[in-house]
């Protein structure tokens, strides 16, 4: 849910790795999230 929004926020923050990890734990995403991954999605 709201995955694109999270990716956008994390990318805009440029330090969104920690944010993305926190959200991934909250949303129970079972996939690796990294700055490169976030940028690649954009």
C-alpha positions in Angstrom: 0.0 0.0 0.0 1.3 3.5 -0.9 4.5 1.9 -2.1 5.2 4.5 -4.7 4.7 7.3 -2.1 7.2 5.7 0.2 9.7 5.3 -2.6 9.3 8.9 -3.5 9.7 10.2 0.0 12.8 8.0 0.6 14.3 9.2 -2.7 13.6 12.8 -2.0 15.3 12.5 1.4 18.4 11.0 -0.1 19.0 9.4 3.3 15.8 7.4 2.8 17.6 4.1 3.4 16.7 4.3 7.1 13.2 5.5 6.3 12.7 2.8 3.8 13.9 0.1 6.2 11.6 1.4 8.9 8.7 1.4 6.6 9.6 -2.0 5.2 9.5 -3.4 8.7 6.2 -1.7 9.4 4.6 -2.9 6.1 6.4 -6.3 6.4 7.9 -6.1 2.9 10.1 -9.1 2.4 12.3 -7.6 -0.3 15.7 -5.7 0.1 15.5 -2.0 -0.1 18.5 0.2 -0.8 19.2 3.7 -2.2 20.1 2.2 -5.6 16.9 0.3 -5.6 14.9 3.4 -4.8 16.6 5.4 -7.4 16.2 2.6 -10.0 12.4 2.7 -9.4 12.3 6.4 -10.2 
